[in-house]
Amino acid sequence: MCWIAPDITPVCAATEASLTQCSPTGFMYLSLLMQLFGNSSENSWVLCSVRNVGKKRYPKDDVYIEIFLILLIEAGPEEPDITMVPSTVKTLAGSNIDWKGKTLGGSSAINYMVYMRGNKLDYDGWAAAGNPGWSYDEVLPYFKKSENNREATNTKLHGISGPLSVVKFPYIDNTTEIIVESFKEKGLPLIDLTSPNNLGVNIAYSTSENGKRQSANAAFIKPIRQLRSNLQILTDAFATKILIDPTSKTAFGIKYQKNGIFFKAIAKKEVIISSGTYNSPKLLMLSGIGHKEYLENLKIPVLADLQVGYNLQDHVSTSGLVIALSDQLSNKVNRSQLLYEVNEYYKQGPLKHGPLTTTSVCNTVAFIKTNFTKENAPDIQYHFIGEQVDFFQDPASYLASNIFPMSFYDIINVYALLLDPKSRGIIKLNATNNIFGPPLIYPGFFQVKEDMDRIIEGMKFAVGLEETIAFKSAGISFDRTKLKGCQGMSWGSYDYFACLLMHYTTTIGHPVGTCKMGPKADKDAVVDAKLRVHGIKNLRVIDASVMPKITRGNTNAPTIMIAEKGSDMIKNDHEKSK
């Protein structure tokens, strides 16, 4: 069994609310998902050690490249089939593959599948900060290289032959279209959300194919796994330390644990860390790369004094702003309908259809610019998440245990996400168990008051959607039930929204920046423009942690772009060194 459903019984036992997910319906649903989708349909593969290094042409490559022997170490299991079902994404949180993607495919296996690139100014800003090669015009080819967009008409902007399927979900409900129309009434243009200037609204592209998720594993690894005899994959193997020669400051391998036994993997060329924004800095610090005084206090020998774990950024918001739907728009289903849809999806052939093929209103994305920004770029992004009215009984317990498909809902959480935060957080090692304990996350939200002010302006703009014909004719309005902890304030006031931001703080999982890319002169930089760790030879970090500044939009596609560009840099560097 690759997937073990989240255990919601402690939350259910602790709450006095009558949450539907805590009823027999919820547990029957989880049991059915485990039965149908708990395993991995990954085919078996042959692993062999290649001794003779030569040259070979592979399907994706347009030039001959040297065959490198590659060992991929993954802390989690094979990607389970449950990740392929778009609407069941909420059952992945709290399961055995969460931390944010503890499986092949990483966070792309458990995210909301929104394909978004950010704004042109994001990448031009990276380049201007001393990172040559990272301007928008220079990274656009890497977005296109991975993309296989079958709906695009602008091939100057979109790729049409890459491995990653980028399409709109095959199922779109009425509420999704109503929300788009409401933003258009408020003056937002209907745009391609991946365009260089992403001010506007539309139904977003998704990383999906034929009604199934396209994770990085499904797009990049599965198709070549049996073709690449030089690729070996170890799952359920936990990396604990980067092996570095303390004299030459050269990385030469990884120490990892599998089945309770420690092993060492030796690298003749490079060690590449792609453990994510939380775990890449953890692994670097465990290996002696980090803030000198901090590591010395932990009795870790220091090999490179760098600001590892600093510069943490995320798109912060609140889960406390809620739209109530009319009975005609409610998509809530009873137990028999729920179980029927799960079985129906499972029985369908390779071309999936129906409500489980989508994340529903989460497809709707809008970008606005508040009065706080002087740049011609958005600073607020809207996401909409379908929920159930049980939310109002006990918001914290509901969100901690919600397992139902995103397609079935009767209220909507409106997330006004801050795209350009001024506040910064930090990642630290777990002092109780710094190797196997989870890193300590200090997000640092709202240290700068302007961050809160921008979100509140965005929340008030969202409430203004009530004035549109689209909302009025559909009977949609914001629910003015005051949430616990904020009852003493006037609903819709600055103070009430500020209270929601402090009591119901949330993100949708876009952490970046903890191994910041920058020149050596930048005292906060951890890696250079080629993603090489400063002061350590043969060691790179290639994931979202290298972003100097968070992008204005969902971070999955930018992370894949970083990986595409990083792989080219590795190949080019080793071609030159021959």
GUKE-189928 format. One line per field, with one value per residue (C-alpha): residue number from 1; x, y, z. Coordinates in nm, 4 decimals, always signed. Last residue first. Layout:
BEGIN
k <- NUM  ... .
x <- X  ... .
y <- Y  ... .
z <- Z  ... .
! end
This chain:
BEGIN
k <- 578  577  576  575  574  573  572  571  570  569  568  567  566  565  564  563  562  561  560  559  558  557  556  555  554  553  552  551  550  549  548  547  546  545  544  543  542  541  540  539  538  537  536  535  534  533  532  531  530  529  528  527  526  525  524  523  522  521  520  519  518  517  516  515  514  513  512  511  510  509  508  507  506  505  504  503  502  501  500  499  498  497  496  495  494  493  492  491  490  489  488  487  486  485  484  483  482  481  480  479  478  477  476  475  474  473  472  471  470  469  468  467  466  465  464  463  462  461  460  459  458  457  456  455  454  453  452  451  450  449  448  447  446  445  444  443  442  441  440  439  438  437  436  435  434  433  432  431  430  429  428  427  426  425  424  423  422  421  420  419  418  417  416  415  414  413  412  411  410  409  408  407  406  405  404  403  402  401  400  399  398  397  396  395  394  393  392  391  390  389  388  387  386  385  384  383  382  381  380  379  378  377  376  375  374  373  372  371  370  369  368  367  366  365  364  363  362  361  360  359  358  357  356  355  354  353  352  351  350  349  348  347  346  345  344  343  342  341  340  339  338  337  336  335  334  333  332  331  330  329  328  327  326  325  324  323  322  321  320  319  318  317  316  315  314  313  312  311  310  309  308  307  306  305  304  303  302  301  300  299  298  297  296  295  294  293  292  291  290  289  288  287  286  285  284  283  282  281  280  279  278  277  276  275  274  273  272  271  270  269  268  267  266  265  264  263  262  261  260  259  258  257  256  255  254  253  252  251  250  249  248  247  246  245  244  243  242  241  240  239  238  237  236  235  234  233  232  231  230  229  228  227  226  225  224  223  222  221  220  219  218  217  216  215  214  213  212  211  210  209  208  207  206  205  204  203  202  201  200  199  198  197  196  195  194  193  192  191  190  189  188  187  186  185  184  183  182  181  180  179  178  177  176  175  174  173  172  171  170  169  168  167  166  165  164  163  162  161  160  159  158  157  156  155  154  153  152  151  150  149  148  147  146  145  144  143  142  141  140  139  138  137  136  135  134  133  132  131  130  129  128  127  126  125  124  123  122  121  120  119  118  117  116  115  114  113  112  111  110  109  108  107  106  105  104  103  102  101  100  99  98  97  96  95  94  93  92  91  90  89  88  87  86  85  84  83  82  81  80  79  78  77  76  75  74  73  72  71  70  69  68  67  66  65  64  63  62  61  60  59  58  57  56  55  54  53  52  51  50  49  48  47  46  45  44  43  42  41  40  39  38  37  36  35  34  33  32  31  30  29  28  27  26  25  24  23  22  21  20  19  18  17  16  15  14  13  12  11  10  9  8  7  6  5  4  3  2  1 .
x <- +3.5729  +3.4960  +3.2902  +3.0496  +3.0243  +2.9179  +2.6707  +2.5008  +2.4673  +2.3446  +2.0850  +1.9574  +1.9278  +1.7245  +1.4721  +1.4662  +1.4146  +1.1300  +0.9723  +0.9895  +0.8325  +0.5476  +0.4770  +0.4948  +0.1426  +0.1397  +0.3407  +0.6771  +0.8557  +1.1873  +1.5384  +1.4008  +1.6541  +1.4146  +1.1823  +1.4102  +1.7601  +2.0318  +2.3805  +2.6953  +3.0085  +3.2314  +3.1267  +3.2007  +2.8742  +2.6299  +2.5934  +2.2554  +2.4168  +2.3219  +2.4958  +2.3640  +2.3273  +2.2817  +2.2068  +2.5428  +2.5026  +2.8607  +2.8751  +2.6022  +2.2439  +2.0100  +1.8456  +1.8448  +1.5364  +1.3467  +1.0154  +0.6940  +0.3870  +0.1502  -0.2025  -0.1439  -0.3355  -0.3998  -0.7342  -0.6822  -0.4414  -0.5866  -0.9408  -0.8660  -0.7290  -1.0532  -1.2568  -1.0370  -1.0562  -1.4350  -1.6304  -1.8117  -1.8053  -1.5942  -1.6748  -1.7264  -1.3624  -1.2398  -1.4922  -1.6099  -1.8710  -2.1422  -2.1595  -2.1800  -2.0774  -2.3391  -2.4518  -2.8156  -2.7216  -2.8686  -2.6987  -2.3554  -2.3399  -2.5076  -2.2174  -2.2511  -2.1663  -1.8264  -1.7481  -1.6693  -1.3672  -1.2431  -1.2733  -1.0613  -0.7955  -0.7787  -0.7413  -0.4615  -0.2711  -0.3055  -0.1790  +0.1425  +0.1730  +0.2079  +0.5514  +0.5994  +0.2742  +0.3857  +0.7182  +0.6855  +0.8852  +0.9066  +1.0919  +1.2317  +1.0623  +1.2443  +1.4558  +1.7949  +1.7517  +1.5759  +1.4900  +1.6583  +1.4495  +1.6551  +1.5556  +1.3645  +1.3150  +1.0501  +1.0325  +0.7874  +0.7668  +0.5198  +0.4586  +0.1835  -0.0488  -0.3287  -0.6942  -0.8432  -1.2192  -1.3600  -1.6647  -1.9884  -2.2119  -1.9503  -1.8890  -1.6196  -1.3376  -1.3821  -1.4270  -1.1455  -1.1902  -1.0201  -0.7985  -1.0221  -1.3290  -1.1483  -1.0255  -1.3559  -1.5776  -1.9512  -1.9059  -1.7131  -2.0032  -2.1338  -1.9144  -1.6091  -1.5200  -1.1895  -1.1571  -0.8199  -0.7632  -0.4242  -0.3177  -0.0014  -0.0548  +0.1931  +0.2389  +0.4522  +0.3504  +0.1867  -0.0093  -0.3266  -0.3967  -0.3304  -0.5554  -0.5092  -0.7890  -0.7929  -1.0877  -0.9754  -1.0153  -1.3864  -1.3769  -1.0599  -1.1453  -1.1677  -1.3825  -1.6850  -1.7164  -1.4763  -1.1737  -1.0233  -0.8010  -1.1056  -1.3769  -1.4305  -1.2402  -1.4277  -1.7609  -1.6626  -1.5764  -1.8904  -2.1126  -1.9564  -2.0438  -2.3915  -2.4733  -2.3473  -2.5309  -2.4035  -2.3168  -2.2904  -2.4992  -2.5773  -2.9566  -2.9630  -2.7999  -2.4329  -2.2678  -1.9259  -1.6725  -1.3827  -1.2196  -0.9607  -0.6975  -0.4046  -0.0282  +0.1560  +0.4871  +0.8371  +1.1371  +1.4450  +1.6531  +1.7009  +2.0643  +2.2333  +2.5823  +2.8962  +3.0338  +3.1974  +3.0803  +3.1091  +2.7666  +2.7760  +2.4226  +2.5579  +2.8221  +2.5478  +2.3744  +2.7004  +2.8064  +2.4766  +2.4519  +2.6328  +2.7628  +2.5889  +2.2875  +2.2486  +2.2406  +1.9865  +1.7560  +1.7945  +1.6755  +1.3988  +1.1723  +1.1943  +1.2123  +1.4308  +1.5947  +1.9627  +2.2034  +2.5328  +2.7802  +3.0441  +3.1762  +2.8888  +2.9102  +2.5919  +2.6332  +2.4006  +2.2310  +1.9947  +1.6449  +1.4711  +1.6496  +1.8668  +2.0790  +2.4294  +2.4892  +2.7938  +3.1129  +3.0685  +3.3963  +3.5150  +3.8769  +3.9647  +3.6253  +3.5429  +3.1645  +2.9096  +2.5610  +2.3638  +2.0409  +1.8753  +1.5714  +1.5112  +1.1484  +1.2098  +1.5437  +1.5528  +1.8320  +1.8808  +2.1615  +1.9433  +1.7185  +1.4423  +1.2446  +1.2084  +1.1649  +0.7857  +0.7481  +1.0019  +0.9067  +0.5296  +0.3965  +0.6736  +0.6408  +0.2718  +0.0153  -0.3149  -0.5917  -0.8949  -0.7453  -0.4228  -0.3562  -0.1231  -0.3984  -0.4689  -0.6607  -1.0160  -0.9747  -0.9028  -0.6810  -0.3389  -0.0902  +0.1641  +0.3993  +0.1053  +0.0426  -0.3066  -0.4145  -0.6482  -1.0116  -0.9819  -1.0692  -1.3176  -1.5433  -1.7879  -1.5062  -1.4540  -1.8196  -1.8056  -1.5160  -1.7079  -2.0149  -1.8073  -1.6739  -2.0206  -2.1604  -1.9280  -1.6259  -1.5298  -1.2570  -0.9913  -0.8000  -0.4830  -0.1074  +0.0430  +0.4089  +0.6376  +0.7050  +0.5714  +0.3300  +0.5163  +0.3334  +0.4118  +0.5360  +0.3074  +0.0000  -0.3019  -0.2782  -0.5221  -0.2902  -0.0284  +0.2662  +0.5016  +0.8507  +1.0453  +0.8004  +0.8787  +1.2476  +1.2261  +1.0657  +1.3635  +1.5878  +1.3176  +1.1986  +1.5462  +1.7329  +2.0500  +2.2563  +2.1644  +2.2872  +1.9712  +1.8747  +1.8373  +1.5974  +1.4022  +1.3671  +1.2298  +0.9571  +0.8892  +0.7648  +0.4878  +0.4107  +0.4169  +0.0869  -0.0354  -0.2793  -0.2573  -0.4068  -0.1000  -0.0432  +0.1778  +0.3407  +0.4636  +0.7086  +0.6738  +0.7881  +0.6483  +0.6646  +0.4805  +0.4216  +0.4967  +0.2478  +0.2794  +0.1716  -0.1554  -0.2084  -0.3067  -0.3652  -0.7394  -0.7801  -0.6566  -0.9579  -1.0822  -0.7831  -0.7687  -0.4094  -0.2832  -0.4917  -0.2852  +0.0095  +0.3432  +0.6076  +0.7015  +0.8577  +1.2100  +1.3167  +1.6794  +1.7493  +2.0795  +2.2086  +2.4909  +2.5663  +2.5315  +2.7034  +2.4732  +2.3898  +2.1631  +1.7860  +1.7137  +1.3639  +1.3700  +1.7168  +2.0319  +2.3325  +2.6912  +2.9254  +3.0088  +3.0891  +3.0077  +2.6321  +2.4747  +2.1381  +1.7833  +1.4962  +1.1462  +0.8107  +0.5097  +0.3714  +0.0050  +0.0647  -0.1548  -0.4151  -0.6467  -0.9381  -0.9260  -0.7765  -1.0401  -1.3202  -1.2009  -1.1785  -1.5380  -1.6699  -1.4952  -1.6541  -2.0024  -1.9854  -1.9750  -1.6573  -1.6453  -1.9973  -1.8850  -2.1188  -1.9193  -1.8062  -1.4506  -1.1820  -1.2946  -1.3215  -0.9757  -0.8263  -1.0205  -0.8959  -0.6219  -0.5112  -0.5374  -0.2405  -0.0991  +0.1652  +0.0000 .
y <- +1.7259  +2.0227  +2.2063  +1.9135  +1.8884  +2.2512  +2.2268  +1.9160  +2.0682  +2.3992  +2.2225  +2.0310  +2.3553  +2.5212  +2.2388  +2.2183  +2.5935  +2.5704  +2.2930  +2.5236  +2.8075  +2.5721  +2.4669  +2.8155  +2.9516  +3.3244  +3.6420  +3.4724  +3.4638  +3.6434  +3.4998  +3.1643  +2.8965  +2.7155  +2.6320  +2.3486  +2.2815  +2.3003  +2.2283  +2.0671  +1.9755  +2.2254  +2.4037  +2.7720  +2.9050  +2.6259  +2.5898  +2.6953  +2.8237  +3.1783  +3.1242  +2.9414  +3.0445  +3.4213  +3.6414  +3.8230  +3.9114  +3.9607  +3.5918  +3.6505  +3.5384  +3.2430  +3.2035  +2.8681  +2.9407  +3.1198  +2.9467  +2.8342  +2.8099  +2.5869  +2.7244  +2.9635  +3.0159  +3.2509  +3.2030  +3.3904  +3.6646  +3.7187  +3.6884  +3.9554  +4.1884  +4.1321  +4.2294  +4.5312  +4.6650  +4.6348  +4.3786  +4.2304  +4.4763  +4.3481  +4.1637  +3.8287  +3.7947  +3.5048  +3.2606  +3.3570  +3.6209  +3.4891  +3.7415  +3.4876  +3.6585  +3.6599  +3.4522  +3.4556  +3.3740  +3.6978  +3.8979  +3.7409  +3.7850  +4.1271  +4.2495  +4.4227  +4.1103  +4.1162  +4.4050  +4.1500  +4.0522  +4.4121  +4.4261  +4.1131  +4.2602  +4.5778  +4.3561  +4.1646  +4.4840  +4.6187  +4.2915  +4.3024  +4.6753  +4.5950  +4.4357  +4.1497  +4.0246  +3.6642  +3.5555  +3.1972  +3.0380  +2.6755  +2.4245  +2.1358  +1.7983  +1.5564  +1.2855  +1.4563  +1.7499  +1.5487  +1.7653  +2.0754  +2.0583  +2.2501  +2.6012  +2.7565  +3.1351  +3.3887  +3.7086  +3.9979  +4.2210  +3.9958  +4.0371  +3.7942  +3.8283  +3.5759  +3.6771  +3.3346  +3.3045  +2.9983  +2.8745  +2.7290  +2.4448  +2.1964  +1.8786  +1.9244  +1.9571  +1.5951  +1.5328  +1.4950  +1.7871  +1.6992  +1.9946  +2.2393  +2.1295  +2.1293  +2.4860  +2.6178  +2.4668  +2.4838  +2.7313  +2.4853  +2.2391  +2.4492  +2.2477  +2.3639  +2.4736  +2.6575  +2.9864  +3.1424  +3.5125  +3.6710  +4.0050  +4.2048  +4.2323  +4.3998  +4.7416  +4.8509  +5.1232  +4.8858  +4.9952  +5.0949  +4.7297  +4.5456  +4.2561  +3.8942  +3.6437  +3.2642  +3.0314  +2.6692  +2.6449  +2.6599  +2.2883  +2.0925  +1.8812  +1.5260  +1.4128  +1.5948  +1.3850  +1.2508  +1.0227  +0.9078  +0.6123  +0.3927  +0.4629  +0.2156  +0.4233  +0.7425  +0.5597  +0.4065  +0.7483  +0.9060  +0.6316  +0.6704  +1.0387  +0.9889  +0.7238  +0.9404  +1.2581  +1.5313  +1.8993  +2.0937  +2.3899  +2.6276  +2.5920  +2.5937  +2.9365  +2.9628  +3.1301  +3.2849  +3.2765  +3.4922  +3.3207  +3.1020  +3.3748  +3.4692  +3.4234  +3.3597  +3.2315  +3.3576  +3.2216  +3.4476  +3.2511  +2.8756  +2.8851  +3.2215  +3.0895  +3.0123  +2.7083  +2.4015  +2.4466  +2.1483  +2.0880  +2.1313  +2.2811  +2.6139  +2.5920  +2.5589  +2.8800  +3.0771  +2.9827  +3.0303  +2.7391  +2.4564  +2.1955  +1.8877  +1.9034  +2.2643  +2.1632  +1.8889  +2.1261  +2.3929  +2.1402  +2.0156  +2.3183  +2.4768  +2.1477  +1.8379  +1.8908  +1.8583  +1.7734  +1.6001  +1.6169  +1.4270  +1.1051  +1.0722  +0.8167  +0.6812  +0.5971  +0.3702  +0.3696  +0.0867  +0.1328  +0.0139  +0.2851  +0.5597  +0.8016  +0.9448  +1.1345  +1.1761  +1.3533  +1.7192  +1.9113  +2.1536  +2.0482  +1.9982  +1.9147  +1.6591  +1.6743  +1.3937  +1.5458  +1.4217  +1.2512  +1.1465  +0.9251  +0.6316  +0.5234  +0.5184  +0.4547  +0.5270  +0.4206  +0.5944  +0.4840  +0.2187  +0.4978  +0.3467  +0.1795  +0.5027  +0.7253  +0.7771  +0.7426  +1.0129  +1.3353  +1.3699  +1.1236  +1.2074  +1.5818  +1.5351  +1.5186  +1.4671  +1.2806  +1.3981  +1.3141  +1.4938  +1.7310  +2.0123  +2.2721  +2.5843  +2.8506  +2.9708  +3.3419  +3.6763  +3.9809  +4.1298  +3.8627  +4.0678  +3.8150  +3.5901  +3.2685  +3.3771  +3.4063  +3.6987  +3.7999  +4.1645  +4.2766  +4.5614  +4.4663  +4.3135  +4.0867  +3.9801  +3.8795  +3.6869  +3.4728  +3.3981  +3.2940  +3.0578  +2.8699  +2.8603  +2.6840  +2.3832  +2.3068  +1.9479  +1.8679  +2.0552  +2.3102  +2.1856  +2.1615  +1.8151  +1.8093  +1.6141  +1.9015  +1.9341  +2.2268  +2.4979  +2.8221  +3.1934  +3.2211  +2.9274  +3.1456  +2.9274  +2.7071  +2.4233  +2.1245  +2.2708  +2.0339  +2.2350  +2.1290  +2.3254  +2.6166  +2.7048  +2.6588  +2.8877  +3.1574  +3.1590  +3.3881  +3.6347  +3.6580  +3.7267  +3.4403  +3.4139  +3.6431  +3.6402  +3.9653  +4.1204  +4.2505  +3.8901  +3.7981  +4.1201  +4.0405  +3.7078  +3.8519  +4.1471  +3.9126  +3.7956  +3.4533  +3.1230  +2.9552  +2.6006  +2.5154  +2.1468  +2.1964  +2.0390  +1.6783  +1.5146  +1.8424  +1.8764  +1.5911  +1.3911  +1.0670  +1.0755  +1.2899  +1.5785  +1.8624  +1.6549  +1.4665  +1.1305  +0.9336  +1.1248  +1.4577  +1.6315  +1.3763  +1.3464  +1.7106  +1.6291  +1.4085  +1.6279  +1.5723  +1.1902  +1.1004  +1.1432  +0.8416  +0.6191  +0.6264  +0.7899  +0.5373  +0.5813  +0.8691  +0.9860  +0.9811  +0.9230  +0.9502  +0.7865  +0.8948  +0.7436  +1.0014  +0.9161  +1.1825  +1.3801  +1.3644  +1.6496  +1.6840  +1.5011  +1.3927  +1.0585  +0.9579  +0.9690  +0.7866  +0.8543  +0.6378  +0.5476  +0.1804  +0.0655  +0.1051  -0.0402  -0.1982  -0.1343  -0.3060  -0.1719  -0.2864  -0.0901  +0.1829  +0.1125  +0.2418  +0.1333  +0.3168  +0.4023  +0.1579  +0.0135  +0.3252  +0.5432  +0.3112  +0.3223  +0.7004  +0.7283  +0.4814  +0.6836  +1.0093  +0.8648  +0.6961  +1.0478  +1.2440  +1.3862  +1.5192  +1.7307  +1.7366  +1.9874  +1.9006  +1.8583  +1.6466  +1.3049  +1.4175  +1.5739  +1.2571  +1.0377  +1.2167  +0.9664  +1.0605  +0.7800  +0.5497  +0.5547  +0.3254  +0.0000 .
z <- -2.0761  -1.8496  -2.1126  -2.1575  -1.7800  -1.7416  -2.0295  -1.8898  -1.5428  -1.6813  -1.8955  -1.5931  -1.3969  -1.6703  -1.6754  -1.2939  -1.2596  -1.5133  -1.3062  -1.0047  -1.2039  -1.3057  -0.9467  -0.7900  -0.8181  -0.8943  -0.8562  -0.8092  -0.4749  -0.4484  -0.4510  -0.5690  -0.4672  -0.2300  -0.5188  -0.6353  -0.7695  -0.5054  -0.6312  -0.4910  -0.6848  -0.5013  -0.1827  -0.1212  -0.2581  -0.3380  -0.7138  -0.8585  -1.1797  -1.0779  -0.7434  -0.4376  -0.0721  -0.1060  +0.1971  +0.2005  -0.1675  -0.2881  -0.3797  -0.6347  -0.5689  -0.5415  -0.2027  -0.0276  +0.1866  -0.0930  -0.1478  +0.0240  -0.2045  -0.0063  -0.0226  +0.2666  +0.5884  +0.8761  +1.0452  +1.3729  +1.2532  +0.9067  +1.0393  +1.3020  +1.0330  +0.8393  +1.1457  +1.2225  +0.8666  +0.8739  +0.6726  +0.9718  +1.2637  +1.5487  +1.8704  +1.6985  +1.5890  +1.8029  +1.6594  +1.3130  +1.2439  +1.0130  +0.7308  +0.4497  +0.1294  -0.1446  -0.4431  -0.5592  -0.9183  -1.0590  -0.7852  -0.8342  -1.2132  -1.1945  -0.9869  -0.6503  -0.4533  -0.6258  -0.3907  -0.1194  -0.3311  -0.3439  +0.0355  +0.0665  -0.1643  +0.0416  +0.3477  +0.1757  +0.1000  +0.4540  +0.6032  +0.4003  +0.4712  +0.8406  +0.7947  +1.0402  +0.8915  +0.8410  +0.9908  +0.8653  +1.1490  +1.0395  +1.2559  +1.0547  +1.1002  +1.3318  +1.1728  +1.1742  +1.4141  +1.6806  +1.9812  +1.8353  +1.5190  +1.2680  +1.1703  +0.8795  +0.8635  +0.7717  +0.5690  +0.5554  +0.2450  +0.0685  -0.3063  -0.4037  -0.1048  -0.1558  -0.1299  -0.0597  -0.0926  +0.0813  -0.1059  +0.0369  -0.0818  -0.1968  -0.3992  -0.6654  -0.4115  -0.3113  +0.0632  +0.3134  +0.5497  +0.8789  +0.9691  +0.7801  +0.9775  +1.3105  +1.2611  +1.1235  +1.3970  +1.3232  +1.0380  +0.8219  +0.8297  +0.5379  +0.3049  +0.1109  -0.2449  -0.2671  -0.4556  -0.5347  -0.5792  -0.6428  -0.4940  -0.5748  -0.9477  -1.1831  -1.3381  -1.0460  -0.8004  -0.5560  -0.2508  -0.4339  -0.5050  -0.8318  -0.9185  -1.0295  -1.0781  -1.0795  -1.1289  -1.1465  -0.7672  -0.8482  -0.9391  -0.8596  -1.1629  -1.2967  -1.0008  -1.1449  -1.4633  -1.7224  -1.7458  -2.0745  -1.9745  -1.9118  -1.6580  -1.3734  -1.1149  -1.1991  -1.1657  -0.8315  -0.6880  -0.8371  -0.6900  -0.3446  -0.3379  -0.4840  -0.2225  +0.0632  -0.0330  -0.2620  -0.2203  -0.5448  -0.4307  -0.7175  -0.7132  -0.3323  -0.3343  -0.2451  +0.0528  -0.0048  +0.2790  +0.3969  +0.6976  +0.5261  +0.5440  +0.3188  +0.2864  -0.0405  +0.0949  +0.1675  +0.3622  +0.3220  +0.5783  +0.5936  +0.4815  +0.5308  +0.4546  +0.6572  +0.4735  +0.6286  +0.9878  +1.2230  +1.3852  +1.7657  +1.7665  +1.8960  +1.6221  +1.3626  +1.4779  +1.5006  +1.1489  +0.9648  +0.7258  +0.5544  +0.7980  +0.6556  +0.8884  +0.7731  +0.4075  +0.4741  +0.6628  +0.3950  +0.1339  +0.3642  +0.3980  +0.0528  -0.1294  -0.1203  -0.4566  -0.3632  -0.6449  -0.5657  -0.8505  -1.0495  -0.8974  -0.6510  -0.3695  -0.2073  +0.1612  +0.3542  +0.6958  +0.7897  +0.9366  +0.6215  +0.4229  +0.5718  +0.3737  +0.3573  +0.0355  -0.1872  -0.2919  -0.2061  -0.2235  +0.0451  -0.0314  +0.3348  +0.4856  +0.2131  +0.1948  +0.2331  +0.2323  +0.5322  +0.6352  +0.3100  +0.3784  +0.1451  +0.1033  -0.2711  -0.4411  -0.8138  -1.0482  -1.3814  -1.6160  -1.7772  -1.8976  -2.1118  -1.8329  -1.6377  -1.9396  -1.9477  -1.5669  -1.4795  -1.6593  -1.6864  -1.4291  -1.1805  -1.2325  -1.1584  -1.4360  -1.2577  -1.4386  -1.6376  -1.9759  -1.8910  -1.6036  -1.5073  -1.5129  -1.7154  -1.5299  -1.5823  -1.6388  -1.4770  -1.5230  -1.4481  -1.5576  -1.7483  -1.9089  -2.0068  -1.8115  -1.7069  -2.0712  -2.0245  -1.9704  -1.8653  -1.5129  -1.4932  -1.2041  -1.4518  -1.5726  -1.2127  -1.1851  -1.5144  -1.3883  -1.0680  -1.2677  -1.4838  -1.1817  -1.0266  -1.3326  -1.3148  -1.5354  -1.6200  -1.8753  -1.6750  -1.8794  -2.0391  -1.9716  -2.0260  -1.9224  -2.1599  -2.4003  -2.7564  -2.7588  -2.5705  -2.5031  -2.5335  -2.8909  -2.9656  -2.9142  -3.0004  -2.6923  -2.6325  -2.6567  -2.4247  -2.3895  -2.1705  -2.0600  -2.3218  -2.3152  -1.9550  -2.0352  -2.3398  -2.1176  -1.8790  -2.0858  -2.1921  -1.8334  -1.6954  -1.5261  -1.7343  -1.5146  -1.1451  -0.9933  -0.8465  -1.1927  -1.3119  -1.0322  -1.0896  -1.4603  -1.3439  -1.1239  -1.3550  -1.6272  -1.3939  -1.2520  -1.4367  -1.3531  -1.4090  -1.1289  -1.0299  -0.6813  -0.5184  -0.4031  -0.6679  -0.7798  -0.4212  -0.4745  -0.7948  -0.6342  -0.2836  +0.0280  -0.1383  +0.1050  +0.4150  +0.3274  +0.1540  +0.4642  +0.4834  +0.6578  +0.3360  +0.0594  +0.1230  +0.0186  -0.3338  -0.4078  -0.6959  -0.9231  -0.9104  -1.0079  -0.6515  -0.5456  -0.7751  -0.5369  -0.6295  -0.5287  -0.1653  +0.0270  +0.1063  -0.2592  -0.3656  -0.7389  -0.8398  -1.1788  -1.3825  -1.6472  -2.0152  -2.2229  -2.4456  -2.8134  -2.9153  -2.9548  -2.6340  -2.5369  -2.7221  -2.6020  -2.8161  -2.6759  -2.5893  -2.3889  -2.0329  -1.9890  -1.6372  -1.6296  -1.3187  -1.3799  -1.2719  -1.4528  -1.4073  -1.2752  -1.3919  -1.1693  -1.0885  -0.7379  -0.4478  -0.2416  -0.5326  -0.5243  -0.1709  -0.0147  -0.1809  -0.0672  +0.2942  +0.2858  +0.1577  +0.4136  +0.6849  +0.5735  +0.5302  +0.8728  +1.0231  +1.0979  +0.7445  +0.7993  +1.0930  +1.3924  +1.5978  +1.9516  +1.8302  +1.9958  +1.8763  +1.5145  +1.5268  +1.6765  +1.4267  +1.1151  +1.0364  +0.6868  +0.4302  +0.3797  +0.0302  -0.1177  +0.0000 .
! end
